[in-house]
């Protein structure tokens, strides 16, 4: 959690610099946004559940490899080929 705290401190410092340096206001606000996103990602990663049998990656591996008739590619009729 120390890293999240440090990222939040950096965000606050950047916002203060944006106020004190009007010429570089947008640069410092962009830096603050970057630190805010990084902190949010660290917090979200901490609470993320470990991979289970219900995750998309596992489901994809278990996906049926049989031909799916819904995806068949048929030639278009002549009247629809010209566009």
HTML snippet that shows the backbone in 3Dmol.js (N, CA, C, O; Angstrom):
<script src="https://3Dmol.org/build/3Dmol-min.js"></script>
<div id="view" style="width:600px;height:400px;position:relative"></div>
<script>
const pdb = `
ATOM      1  N   UNK A   1       0.817  -1.185   0.000  1.00  0.00           N
ATOM      2  CA  UNK A   1       0.000   0.000   0.000  1.00  0.00           C
ATOM      3  C   UNK A   1       0.871   1.264   0.000  1.00  0.00           C
ATOM      4  O   UNK A   1       0.398   2.349  -0.339  1.00  0.00           O
ATOM      5  N   UNK A   2       2.145   1.116   0.382  1.00  0.00           N
ATOM      6  CA  UNK A   2       3.037   2.274   0.371  1.00  0.00           C
ATOM      7  C   UNK A   2       3.194   2.845  -1.030  1.00  0.00           C
ATOM      8  O   UNK A   2       3.292   4.060  -1.202  1.00  0.00           O
ATOM      9  N   UNK A   3       3.219   1.970  -2.030  1.00  0.00           N
ATOM     10  CA  UNK A   3       3.363   2.430  -3.402  1.00  0.00           C
ATOM     11  C   UNK A   3       2.133   3.230  -3.841  1.00  0.00           C
ATOM     12  O   UNK A   3       2.266   4.233  -4.541  1.00  0.00           O
ATOM     13  N   UNK A   4       0.952   2.798  -3.440  1.00  0.00           N
ATOM     14  CA  UNK A   4      -0.277   3.525  -3.772  1.00  0.00           C
ATOM     15  C   UNK A   4      -0.262   4.890  -3.096  1.00  0.00           C
ATOM     16  O   UNK A   4      -0.643   5.891  -3.702  1.00  0.00           O
ATOM     17  N   UNK A   5       0.172   4.931  -1.857  1.00  0.00           N
ATOM     18  CA  UNK A   5       0.260   6.202  -1.128  1.00  0.00           C
ATOM     19  C   UNK A   5       1.217   7.152  -1.832  1.00  0.00           C
ATOM     20  O   UNK A   5       0.931   8.340  -1.983  1.00  0.00           O
ATOM     21  N   UNK A   6       2.365   6.615  -2.265  1.00  0.00           N
ATOM     22  CA  UNK A   6       3.353   7.452  -2.953  1.00  0.00           C
ATOM     23  C   UNK A   6       2.794   7.970  -4.278  1.00  0.00           C
ATOM     24  O   UNK A   6       3.022   9.128  -4.628  1.00  0.00           O
ATOM     25  N   UNK A   7       2.075   7.142  -5.010  1.00  0.00           N
ATOM     26  CA  UNK A   7       1.474   7.585  -6.275  1.00  0.00           C
ATOM     27  C   UNK A   7       0.447   8.688  -6.036  1.00  0.00           C
ATOM     28  O   UNK A   7       0.354   9.632  -6.820  1.00  0.00           O
ATOM     29  N   UNK A   8      -0.316   8.572  -4.965  1.00  0.00           N
ATOM     30  CA  UNK A   8      -1.292   9.618  -4.631  1.00  0.00           C
ATOM     31  C   UNK A   8      -0.592  10.915  -4.247  1.00  0.00           C
ATOM     32  O   UNK A   8      -1.070  12.002  -4.573  1.00  0.00           O
ATOM     33  N   UNK A   9       0.539  10.802  -3.556  1.00  0.00           N
ATOM     34  CA  UNK A   9       1.314  11.998  -3.205  1.00  0.00           C
ATOM     35  C   UNK A   9       1.865  12.660  -4.457  1.00  0.00           C
ATOM     36  O   UNK A   9       1.833  13.885  -4.574  1.00  0.00           O
ATOM     37  N   UNK A  10       2.374  11.858  -5.403  1.00  0.00           N
ATOM     38  CA  UNK A  10       2.877  12.411  -6.658  1.00  0.00           C
ATOM     39  C   UNK A  10       1.770  13.105  -7.443  1.00  0.00           C
ATOM     40  O   UNK A  10       1.990  14.153  -8.050  1.00  0.00           O
ATOM     41  N   UNK A  11       0.589  12.515  -7.426  1.00  0.00           N
ATOM     42  CA  UNK A  11      -0.557  13.135  -8.097  1.00  0.00           C
ATOM     43  C   UNK A  11      -0.854  14.509  -7.499  1.00  0.00           C
ATOM     44  O   UNK A  11      -1.059  15.483  -8.224  1.00  0.00           O
ATOM     45  N   UNK A  12      -0.875  14.573  -6.163  1.00  0.00           N
ATOM     46  CA  UNK A  12      -1.157  15.847  -5.490  1.00  0.00           C
ATOM     47  C   UNK A  12      -0.079  16.880  -5.790  1.00  0.00           C
ATOM     48  O   UNK A  12      -0.390  18.052  -6.007  1.00  0.00           O
ATOM     49  N   UNK A  13       1.189  16.461  -5.806  1.00  0.00           N
ATOM     50  CA  UNK A  13       2.284  17.384  -6.129  1.00  0.00           C
ATOM     51  C   UNK A  13       2.134  17.934  -7.544  1.00  0.00           C
ATOM     52  O   UNK A  13       2.351  19.122  -7.781  1.00  0.00           O
ATOM     53  N   UNK A  14       1.765  17.072  -8.474  1.00  0.00           N
ATOM     54  CA  UNK A  14       1.582  17.518  -9.860  1.00  0.00           C
ATOM     55  C   UNK A  14       0.434  18.516  -9.977  1.00  0.00           C
ATOM     56  O   UNK A  14       0.521  19.478 -10.740  1.00  0.00           O
ATOM     57  N   UNK A  15      -0.622  18.292  -9.237  1.00  0.00           N
ATOM     58  CA  UNK A  15      -1.751  19.231  -9.279  1.00  0.00           C
ATOM     59  C   UNK A  15      -1.359  20.590  -8.690  1.00  0.00           C
ATOM     60  O   UNK A  15      -1.788  21.632  -9.187  1.00  0.00           O
ATOM     61  N   UNK A  16      -0.546  20.576  -7.636  1.00  0.00           N
ATOM     62  CA  UNK A  16      -0.055  21.839  -7.069  1.00  0.00           C
ATOM     63  C   UNK A  16       0.851  22.563  -8.044  1.00  0.00           C
ATOM     64  O   UNK A  16       0.773  23.784  -8.175  1.00  0.00           O
ATOM     65  N   UNK A  17       1.706  21.825  -8.726  1.00  0.00           N
ATOM     66  CA  UNK A  17       2.596  22.448  -9.715  1.00  0.00           C
ATOM     67  C   UNK A  17       1.797  23.016 -10.875  1.00  0.00           C
ATOM     68  O   UNK A  17       2.180  24.035 -11.449  1.00  0.00           O
ATOM     69  N   UNK A  18       0.688  22.369 -11.230  1.00  0.00           N
ATOM     70  CA  UNK A  18      -0.166  22.885 -12.304  1.00  0.00           C
ATOM     71  C   UNK A  18      -0.726  24.251 -11.921  1.00  0.00           C
ATOM     72  O   UNK A  18      -0.885  25.123 -12.776  1.00  0.00           O
ATOM     73  N   UNK A  19      -1.024  24.435 -10.640  1.00  0.00           N
ATOM     74  CA  UNK A  19      -1.516  25.736 -10.168  1.00  0.00           C
ATOM     75  C   UNK A  19      -0.415  26.780 -10.135  1.00  0.00           C
ATOM     76  O   UNK A  19      -0.661  27.949 -10.432  1.00  0.00           O
ATOM     77  N   UNK A  20       0.796  26.373  -9.777  1.00  0.00           N
ATOM     78  CA  UNK A  20       1.890  27.337  -9.631  1.00  0.00           C
ATOM     79  C   UNK A  20       2.617  27.621 -10.940  1.00  0.00           C
ATOM     80  O   UNK A  20       3.325  28.624 -11.039  1.00  0.00           O
ATOM     81  N   UNK A  21       2.462  26.767 -11.942  1.00  0.00           N
ATOM     82  CA  UNK A  21       3.110  26.968 -13.241  1.00  0.00           C
ATOM     83  C   UNK A  21       2.059  26.976 -14.350  1.00  0.00           C
ATOM     84  O   UNK A  21       1.858  25.962 -15.017  1.00  0.00           O
ATOM     85  N   UNK A  22       1.391  28.106 -14.550  1.00  0.00           N
ATOM     86  CA  UNK A  22       0.324  28.150 -15.561  1.00  0.00           C
ATOM     87  C   UNK A  22       0.797  27.811 -16.977  1.00  0.00           C
ATOM     88  O   UNK A  22       0.016  27.301 -17.780  1.00  0.00           O
ATOM     89  N   UNK A  23       2.043  28.082 -17.286  1.00  0.00           N
ATOM     90  CA  UNK A  23       2.572  27.778 -18.622  1.00  0.00           C
ATOM     91  C   UNK A  23       2.650  26.289 -18.895  1.00  0.00           C
ATOM     92  O   UNK A  23       2.556  25.866 -20.047  1.00  0.00           O
ATOM     93  N   UNK A  24       2.819  25.498 -17.867  1.00  0.00           N
ATOM     94  CA  UNK A  24       2.917  24.041 -18.018  1.00  0.00           C
ATOM     95  C   UNK A  24       1.744  23.331 -17.343  1.00  0.00           C
ATOM     96  O   UNK A  24       1.836  22.167 -16.955  1.00  0.00           O
ATOM     97  N   UNK A  25       0.652  24.061 -17.217  1.00  0.00           N
ATOM     98  CA  UNK A  25      -0.518  23.525 -16.515  1.00  0.00           C
ATOM     99  C   UNK A  25      -0.949  22.175 -17.075  1.00  0.00           C
ATOM    100  O   UNK A  25      -1.149  21.237 -16.304  1.00  0.00           O
ATOM    101  N   UNK A  26      -1.097  22.049 -18.389  1.00  0.00           N
ATOM    102  CA  UNK A  26      -1.617  20.814 -18.978  1.00  0.00           C
ATOM    103  C   UNK A  26      -0.636  19.662 -18.843  1.00  0.00           C
ATOM    104  O   UNK A  26      -1.045  18.508 -18.723  1.00  0.00           O
ATOM    105  N   UNK A  27       0.670  19.970 -18.861  1.00  0.00           N
ATOM    106  CA  UNK A  27       1.658  18.924 -18.646  1.00  0.00           C
ATOM    107  C   UNK A  27       1.494  18.327 -17.249  1.00  0.00           C
ATOM    108  O   UNK A  27       1.458  17.108 -17.084  1.00  0.00           O
ATOM    109  N   UNK A  28       1.394  19.199 -16.250  1.00  0.00           N
ATOM    110  CA  UNK A  28       1.300  18.708 -14.872  1.00  0.00           C
ATOM    111  C   UNK A  28      -0.032  18.002 -14.602  1.00  0.00           C
ATOM    112  O   UNK A  28      -0.088  17.044 -13.831  1.00  0.00           O
ATOM    113  N   UNK A  29      -1.089  18.476 -15.233  1.00  0.00           N
ATOM    114  CA  UNK A  29      -2.371  17.782 -15.072  1.00  0.00           C
ATOM    115  C   UNK A  29      -2.337  16.397 -15.719  1.00  0.00           C
ATOM    116  O   UNK A  29      -2.932  15.449 -15.207  1.00  0.00           O
ATOM    117  N   UNK A  30      -1.632  16.289 -16.851  1.00  0.00           N
ATOM    118  CA  UNK A  30      -1.487  14.982 -17.499  1.00  0.00           C
ATOM    119  C   UNK A  30      -0.672  14.040 -16.620  1.00  0.00           C
ATOM    120  O   UNK A  30      -0.998  12.859 -16.502  1.00  0.00           O
ATOM    121  N   UNK A  31       0.384  14.557 -16.005  1.00  0.00           N
ATOM    122  CA  UNK A  31       1.189  13.745 -15.094  1.00  0.00           C
ATOM    123  C   UNK A  31       0.357  13.292 -13.900  1.00  0.00           C
ATOM    124  O   UNK A  31       0.451  12.142 -13.469  1.00  0.00           O
ATOM    125  N   UNK A  32      -0.452  14.195 -13.372  1.00  0.00           N
ATOM    126  CA  UNK A  32      -1.319  13.855 -12.238  1.00  0.00           C
ATOM    127  C   UNK A  32      -2.299  12.753 -12.627  1.00  0.00           C
ATOM    128  O   UNK A  32      -2.536  11.827 -11.851  1.00  0.00           O
ATOM    129  N   UNK A  33      -2.868  12.852 -13.826  1.00  0.00           N
ATOM    130  CA  UNK A  33      -3.805  11.826 -14.295  1.00  0.00           C
ATOM    131  C   UNK A  33      -3.103  10.485 -14.435  1.00  0.00           C
ATOM    132  O   UNK A  33      -3.673   9.442 -14.115  1.00  0.00           O
ATOM    133  N   UNK A  34      -1.861  10.514 -14.914  1.00  0.00           N
ATOM    134  CA  UNK A  34      -1.088   9.274 -15.055  1.00  0.00           C
ATOM    135  C   UNK A  34      -0.894   8.595 -13.700  1.00  0.00           C
ATOM    136  O   UNK A  34      -1.084   7.386 -13.571  1.00  0.00           O
ATOM    137  N   UNK A  35      -0.518   9.376 -12.700  1.00  0.00           N
ATOM    138  CA  UNK A  35      -0.317   8.808 -11.360  1.00  0.00           C
ATOM    139  C   UNK A  35      -1.627   8.313 -10.754  1.00  0.00           C
ATOM    140  O   UNK A  35      -1.649   7.309 -10.042  1.00  0.00           O
ATOM    141  N   UNK A  36      -2.703   9.015 -11.038  1.00  0.00           N
ATOM    142  CA  UNK A  36      -4.010   8.591 -10.530  1.00  0.00           C
ATOM    143  C   UNK A  36      -4.408   7.238 -11.121  1.00  0.00           C
ATOM    144  O   UNK A  36      -4.902   6.366 -10.406  1.00  0.00           O
ATOM    145  N   UNK A  37      -4.193   7.068 -12.421  1.00  0.00           N
ATOM    146  CA  UNK A  37      -4.519   5.796 -13.079  1.00  0.00           C
ATOM    147  C   UNK A  37      -3.650   4.675 -12.520  1.00  0.00           C
ATOM    148  O   UNK A  37      -4.142   3.581 -12.246  1.00  0.00           O
ATOM    149  N   UNK A  38      -2.360   4.947 -12.350  1.00  0.00           N
ATOM    150  CA  UNK A  38      -1.466   3.917 -11.810  1.00  0.00           C
ATOM    151  C   UNK A  38      -1.898   3.485 -10.414  1.00  0.00           C
ATOM    152  O   UNK A  38      -1.880   2.296 -10.097  1.00  0.00           O
ATOM    153  N   UNK A  39      -2.281   4.437  -9.587  1.00  0.00           N
ATOM    154  CA  UNK A  39      -2.728   4.106  -8.230  1.00  0.00           C
ATOM    155  C   UNK A  39      -4.010   3.277  -8.276  1.00  0.00           C
ATOM    156  O   UNK A  39      -4.155   2.309  -7.530  1.00  0.00           O
ATOM    157  N   UNK A  40      -4.927   3.655  -9.145  1.00  0.00           N
ATOM    158  CA  UNK A  40      -6.183   2.909  -9.275  1.00  0.00           C
ATOM    159  C   UNK A  40      -5.929   1.486  -9.745  1.00  0.00           C
ATOM    160  O   UNK A  40      -6.570   0.547  -9.274  1.00  0.00           O
ATOM    161  N   UNK A  41      -4.994   1.329 -10.674  1.00  0.00           N
ATOM    162  CA  UNK A  41      -4.663  -0.003 -11.170  1.00  0.00           C
ATOM    163  C   UNK A  41      -4.042  -0.861 -10.079  1.00  0.00           C
ATOM    164  O   UNK A  41      -4.350  -2.047  -9.969  1.00  0.00           O
ATOM    165  N   UNK A  42      -3.180  -0.276  -9.282  1.00  0.00           N
ATOM    166  CA  UNK A  42      -2.556  -1.028  -8.186  1.00  0.00           C
ATOM    167  C   UNK A  42      -3.611  -1.479  -7.186  1.00  0.00           C
ATOM    168  O   UNK A  42      -3.562  -2.608  -6.697  1.00  0.00           O
ATOM    169  N   UNK A  43      -4.563  -0.604  -6.879  1.00  0.00           N
ATOM    170  CA  UNK A  43      -5.627  -0.964  -5.935  1.00  0.00           C
ATOM    171  C   UNK A  43      -6.495  -2.068  -6.528  1.00  0.00           C
ATOM    172  O   UNK A  43      -6.822  -3.035  -5.841  1.00  0.00           O
ATOM    173  N   UNK A  44      -6.871  -1.930  -7.799  1.00  0.00           N
ATOM    174  CA  UNK A  44      -7.722  -2.937  -8.442  1.00  0.00           C
ATOM    175  C   UNK A  44      -7.004  -4.279  -8.526  1.00  0.00           C
ATOM    176  O   UNK A  44      -7.618  -5.325  -8.318  1.00  0.00           O
ATOM    177  N   UNK A  45      -5.715  -4.256  -8.828  1.00  0.00           N
ATOM    178  CA  UNK A  45      -4.949  -5.495  -8.935  1.00  0.00           C
ATOM    179  C   UNK A  45      -4.895  -6.217  -7.601  1.00  0.00           C
ATOM    180  O   UNK A  45      -4.927  -7.446  -7.547  1.00  0.00           O
ATOM    181  N   UNK A  46      -4.813  -5.450  -6.535  1.00  0.00           N
ATOM    182  CA  UNK A  46      -4.747  -6.052  -5.206  1.00  0.00           C
ATOM    183  C   UNK A  46      -6.016  -6.840  -4.884  1.00  0.00           C
ATOM    184  O   UNK A  46      -5.948  -7.880  -4.228  1.00  0.00           O
ATOM    185  N   UNK A  47      -7.177  -6.355  -5.341  1.00  0.00           N
ATOM    186  CA  UNK A  47      -8.450  -6.997  -5.026  1.00  0.00           C
ATOM    187  C   UNK A  47      -8.931  -7.956  -6.112  1.00  0.00           C
ATOM    188  O   UNK A  47     -10.025  -8.511  -6.012  1.00  0.00           O
ATOM    189  N   UNK A  48      -8.114  -8.150  -7.152  1.00  0.00           N
ATOM    190  CA  UNK A  48      -8.497  -9.041  -8.235  1.00  0.00           C
ATOM    191  C   UNK A  48      -8.477 -10.484  -7.755  1.00  0.00           C
ATOM    192  O   UNK A  48      -7.579 -10.899  -7.022  1.00  0.00           O
ATOM    193  N   UNK A  49      -9.480 -11.238  -8.180  1.00  0.00           N
ATOM    194  CA  UNK A  49      -9.568 -12.643  -7.779  1.00  0.00           C
ATOM    195  C   UNK A  49      -8.609 -13.465  -8.629  1.00  0.00           C
ATOM    196  O   UNK A  49      -8.388 -13.134  -9.794  1.00  0.00           O
ATOM    197  N   UNK A  50      -8.038 -14.518  -8.080  1.00  0.00           N
ATOM    198  CA  UNK A  50      -7.168 -15.379  -8.882  1.00  0.00           C
ATOM    199  C   UNK A  50      -7.970 -16.109  -9.964  1.00  0.00           C
ATOM    200  O   UNK A  50      -9.184 -16.277  -9.847  1.00  0.00           O
ATOM    201  N   UNK A  51      -7.278 -16.533 -11.002  1.00  0.00           N
ATOM    202  CA  UNK A  51      -7.938 -17.227 -12.118  1.00  0.00           C
ATOM    203  C   UNK A  51      -8.589 -18.519 -11.627  1.00  0.00           C
ATOM    204  O   UNK A  51      -7.990 -19.285 -10.873  1.00  0.00           O
ATOM    205  N   UNK A  52      -9.805 -18.740 -12.062  1.00  0.00           N
ATOM    206  CA  UNK A  52     -10.522 -19.966 -11.715  1.00  0.00           C
ATOM    207  C   UNK A  52     -10.996 -20.629 -12.990  1.00  0.00           C
ATOM    208  O   UNK A  52     -10.725 -20.141 -14.087  1.00  0.00           O
ATOM    209  N   UNK A  53     -11.689 -21.719 -12.855  1.00  0.00           N
ATOM    210  CA  UNK A  53     -12.200 -22.443 -14.024  1.00  0.00           C
ATOM    211  C   UNK A  53     -13.271 -21.654 -14.757  1.00  0.00           C
ATOM    212  O   UNK A  53     -13.669 -22.041 -15.856  1.00  0.00           O
ATOM    213  N   UNK A  54     -13.742 -20.574 -14.190  1.00  0.00           N
ATOM    214  CA  UNK A  54     -14.800 -19.792 -14.831  1.00  0.00           C
ATOM    215  C   UNK A  54     -14.263 -18.600 -15.625  1.00  0.00           C
ATOM    216  O   UNK A  54     -15.050 -17.862 -16.218  1.00  0.00           O
ATOM    217  N   UNK A  55     -12.966 -18.395 -15.651  1.00  0.00           N
ATOM    218  CA  UNK A  55     -12.426 -17.253 -16.375  1.00  0.00           C
ATOM    219  C   UNK A  55     -12.494 -17.494 -17.877  1.00  0.00           C
ATOM    220  O   UNK A  55     -12.591 -18.635 -18.327  1.00  0.00           O
ATOM    221  N   UNK A  56     -12.445 -16.429 -18.637  1.00  0.00           N
ATOM    222  CA  UNK A  56     -12.577 -16.510 -20.094  1.00  0.00           C
ATOM    223  C   UNK A  56     -11.456 -17.333 -20.719  1.00  0.00           C
ATOM    224  O   UNK A  56     -11.691 -18.064 -21.681  1.00  0.00           O
ATOM    225  N   UNK A  57     -10.239 -17.225 -20.185  1.00  0.00           N
ATOM    226  CA  UNK A  57      -9.124 -17.955 -20.760  1.00  0.00           C
ATOM    227  C   UNK A  57      -9.359 -19.465 -20.687  1.00  0.00           C
ATOM    228  O   UNK A  57      -9.084 -20.187 -21.645  1.00  0.00           O
ATOM    229  N   UNK A  58      -9.858 -19.928 -19.570  1.00  0.00           N
ATOM    230  CA  UNK A  58     -10.112 -21.354 -19.408  1.00  0.00           C
ATOM    231  C   UNK A  58     -11.292 -21.773 -20.266  1.00  0.00           C
ATOM    232  O   UNK A  58     -11.257 -22.839 -20.881  1.00  0.00           O
ATOM    233  N   UNK A  59     -12.325 -20.966 -20.320  1.00  0.00           N
ATOM    234  CA  UNK A  59     -13.489 -21.295 -21.136  1.00  0.00           C
ATOM    235  C   UNK A  59     -13.096 -21.415 -22.597  1.00  0.00           C
ATOM    236  O   UNK A  59     -13.588 -22.299 -23.299  1.00  0.00           O
ATOM    237  N   UNK A  60     -12.212 -20.534 -23.068  1.00  0.00           N
ATOM    238  CA  UNK A  60     -11.790 -20.571 -24.459  1.00  0.00           C
ATOM    239  C   UNK A  60     -11.081 -21.891 -24.758  1.00  0.00           C
ATOM    240  O   UNK A  60     -11.277 -22.467 -25.828  1.00  0.00           O
ATOM    241  N   UNK A  61     -10.285 -22.362 -23.853  1.00  0.00           N
ATOM    242  CA  UNK A  61      -9.588 -23.621 -24.041  1.00  0.00           C
ATOM    243  C   UNK A  61     -10.581 -24.779 -24.117  1.00  0.00           C
ATOM    244  O   UNK A  61     -10.345 -25.744 -24.845  1.00  0.00           O
ATOM    245  N   UNK A  62     -11.661 -24.700 -23.393  1.00  0.00           N
ATOM    246  CA  UNK A  62     -12.653 -25.761 -23.373  1.00  0.00           C
ATOM    247  C   UNK A  62     -13.679 -25.630 -24.493  1.00  0.00           C
ATOM    248  O   UNK A  62     -14.562 -26.478 -24.619  1.00  0.00           O
ATOM    249  N   UNK A  63     -13.577 -24.585 -25.306  1.00  0.00           N
ATOM    250  CA  UNK A  63     -14.526 -24.322 -26.374  1.00  0.00           C
ATOM    251  C   UNK A  63     -14.526 -25.482 -27.366  1.00  0.00           C
ATOM    252  O   UNK A  63     -13.472 -26.040 -27.671  1.00  0.00           O
ATOM    253  N   UNK A  64     -15.680 -25.838 -27.860  1.00  0.00           N
ATOM    254  CA  UNK A  64     -15.809 -26.928 -28.814  1.00  0.00           C
ATOM    255  C   UNK A  64     -15.085 -26.594 -30.110  1.00  0.00           C
ATOM    256  O   UNK A  64     -15.186 -25.472 -30.607  1.00  0.00           O
ATOM    257  N   UNK A  65     -14.362 -27.554 -30.656  1.00  0.00           N
ATOM    258  CA  UNK A  65     -13.628 -27.341 -31.903  1.00  0.00           C
ATOM    259  C   UNK A  65     -14.371 -27.906 -33.102  1.00  0.00           C
ATOM    260  O   UNK A  65     -13.803 -28.018 -34.189  1.00  0.00           O
ATOM    261  N   UNK A  66     -15.623 -28.260 -32.917  1.00  0.00           N
ATOM    262  CA  UNK A  66     -16.419 -28.789 -34.019  1.00  0.00           C
ATOM    263  C   UNK A  66     -16.863 -27.656 -34.930  1.00  0.00           C
ATOM    264  O   UNK A  66     -16.919 -26.496 -34.520  1.00  0.00           O
ATOM    265  N   UNK A  67     -17.174 -28.006 -36.161  1.00  0.00           N
ATOM    266  CA  UNK A  67     -17.621 -27.005 -37.138  1.00  0.00           C
ATOM    267  C   UNK A  67     -18.928 -26.378 -36.663  1.00  0.00           C
ATOM    268  O   UNK A  67     -19.857 -27.074 -36.254  1.00  0.00           O
ATOM    269  N   UNK A  68     -18.978 -25.079 -36.725  1.00  0.00           N
ATOM    270  CA  UNK A  68     -20.163 -24.340 -36.311  1.00  0.00           C
ATOM    271  C   UNK A  68     -20.883 -23.868 -37.567  1.00  0.00           C
ATOM    272  O   UNK A  68     -20.370 -23.013 -38.289  1.00  0.00           O
ATOM    273  N   UNK A  69     -22.053 -24.408 -37.833  1.00  0.00           N
ATOM    274  CA  UNK A  69     -22.793 -24.082 -39.047  1.00  0.00           C
ATOM    275  C   UNK A  69     -23.213 -22.618 -39.108  1.00  0.00           C
ATOM    276  O   UNK A  69     -23.469 -22.102 -40.196  1.00  0.00           O
ATOM    277  N   UNK A  70     -23.287 -21.948 -37.982  1.00  0.00           N
ATOM    278  CA  UNK A  70     -23.671 -20.538 -37.985  1.00  0.00           C
ATOM    279  C   UNK A  70     -22.607 -19.672 -38.635  1.00  0.00           C
ATOM    280  O   UNK A  70     -22.893 -18.558 -39.073  1.00  0.00           O
ATOM    281  N   UNK A  71     -21.392 -20.171 -38.700  1.00  0.00           N
ATOM    282  CA  UNK A  71     -20.287 -19.386 -39.241  1.00  0.00           C
ATOM    283  C   UNK A  71     -19.930 -19.781 -40.666  1.00  0.00           C
ATOM    284  O   UNK A  71     -18.894 -19.348 -41.169  1.00  0.00           O
ATOM    285  N   UNK A  72     -20.735 -20.574 -41.324  1.00  0.00           N
ATOM    286  CA  UNK A  72     -20.390 -21.036 -42.667  1.00  0.00           C
ATOM    287  C   UNK A  72     -20.374 -19.862 -43.634  1.00  0.00           C
ATOM    288  O   UNK A  72     -21.209 -18.960 -43.559  1.00  0.00           O
ATOM    289  N   UNK A  73     -19.419 -19.892 -44.533  1.00  0.00           N
ATOM    290  CA  UNK A  73     -19.274 -18.834 -45.520  1.00  0.00           C
ATOM    291  C   UNK A  73     -19.835 -19.346 -46.843  1.00  0.00           C
ATOM    292  O   UNK A  73     -19.263 -20.248 -47.455  1.00  0.00           O
ATOM    293  N   UNK A  74     -20.923 -18.786 -47.273  1.00  0.00           N
ATOM    294  CA  UNK A  74     -21.522 -19.165 -48.546  1.00  0.00           C
ATOM    295  C   UNK A  74     -21.343 -18.018 -49.522  1.00  0.00           C
ATOM    296  O   UNK A  74     -21.299 -16.851 -49.132  1.00  0.00           O
ATOM    297  N   UNK A  75     -21.242 -18.366 -50.794  1.00  0.00           N
ATOM    298  CA  UNK A  75     -21.098 -17.338 -51.821  1.00  0.00           C
ATOM    299  C   UNK A  75     -22.367 -16.492 -51.886  1.00  0.00           C
ATOM    300  O   UNK A  75     -23.478 -17.001 -51.740  1.00  0.00           O
ATOM    301  N   UNK A  76     -22.181 -15.195 -52.108  1.00  0.00           N
ATOM    302  CA  UNK A  76     -23.324 -14.308 -52.239  1.00  0.00           C
ATOM    303  C   UNK A  76     -24.002 -14.533 -53.582  1.00  0.00           C
ATOM    304  O   UNK A  76     -23.321 -14.837 -54.561  1.00  0.00           O
ATOM    305  N   UNK A  77     -25.303 -14.397 -53.659  1.00  0.00           N
ATOM    306  CA  UNK A  77     -25.996 -14.476 -54.950  1.00  0.00           C
ATOM    307  C   UNK A  77     -25.475 -13.380 -55.886  1.00  0.00           C
ATOM    308  O   UNK A  77     -24.997 -12.344 -55.423  1.00  0.00           O
ATOM    309  N   UNK A  78     -25.567 -13.601 -57.180  1.00  0.00           N
ATOM    310  CA  UNK A  78     -25.036 -12.649 -58.156  1.00  0.00           C
ATOM    311  C   UNK A  78     -25.584 -11.252 -57.965  1.00  0.00           C
ATOM    312  O   UNK A  78     -24.836 -10.284 -58.104  1.00  0.00           O
ATOM    313  N   UNK A  79     -26.870 -11.109 -57.650  1.00  0.00           N
ATOM    314  CA  UNK A  79     -27.460  -9.777 -57.517  1.00  0.00           C
ATOM    315  C   UNK A  79     -26.889  -9.014 -56.312  1.00  0.00           C
ATOM    316  O   UNK A  79     -26.971  -7.786 -56.283  1.00  0.00           O
ATOM    317  N   UNK A  80     -26.323  -9.697 -55.332  1.00  0.00           N
ATOM    318  CA  UNK A  80     -25.764  -9.019 -54.167  1.00  0.00           C
ATOM    319  C   UNK A  80     -24.258  -8.797 -54.287  1.00  0.00           C
ATOM    320  O   UNK A  80     -23.678  -8.076 -53.475  1.00  0.00           O
ATOM    321  N   UNK A  81     -23.603  -9.416 -55.307  1.00  0.00           N
ATOM    322  CA  UNK A  81     -22.149  -9.284 -55.451  1.00  0.00           C
ATOM    323  C   UNK A  81     -21.742  -7.921 -55.986  1.00  0.00           C
ATOM    324  O   UNK A  81     -20.675  -7.416 -55.635  1.00  0.00           O
ATOM    325  N   UNK A  82     -22.544  -7.336 -56.801  1.00  0.00           N
ATOM    326  CA  UNK A  82     -22.188  -6.018 -57.338  1.00  0.00           C
ATOM    327  C   UNK A  82     -22.572  -4.955 -56.342  1.00  0.00           C
ATOM    328  O   UNK A  82     -23.675  -4.964 -55.795  1.00  0.00           O
ATOM    329  N   UNK A  83     -21.677  -4.060 -56.114  1.00  0.00           N
ATOM    330  CA  UNK A  83     -22.012  -3.102 -55.092  1.00  0.00           C
ATOM    331  C   UNK A  83     -21.811  -1.750 -55.537  1.00  0.00           C
ATOM    332  O   UNK A  83     -22.051  -0.809 -54.780  1.00  0.00           O
TER     333      UNK A  83
END
`;
const viewer = $3Dmol.createViewer("view");
viewer.addModel(pdb, "pdb");
viewer.setStyle({}, {cartoon: {color: "spectrum"}});
viewer.zoomTo();
viewer.render();
</script>
